[in-house]
Amino acid sequence: GRYPNVEFNFRRDKHGEFRQGVYVKEVKEAKEKGFDGIKKDEELLVSYGKSYWRSRVDGGDLTEFVWRLPNQPMPPGGKPN
């Protein structure tokens, strides 16, 4: 897959405790045409979001951190130096 098929979400358990879990995205929220859930042995893909990555980069600038933009081919030999 190319797009997230699961997402982090919050809920309360039967005792009222706040919990976070990973849930299959709803069909209406999926970006991939024909998305119909997750099949056995399919990889789980989740988006952590920009705020997650910004918090791990000095100064919050993702420009240096992101070396391949979405929909761009992988550079020959992998990550550039």
Secondary structure, DSSP 8 states (H G I E B T S, - for coil): --S--EEEEEEE-TTS-EEEEEEE--GGG-SSTT-----TT--------HHHHHTTSGGG--TTT--S-TT----TTSS--
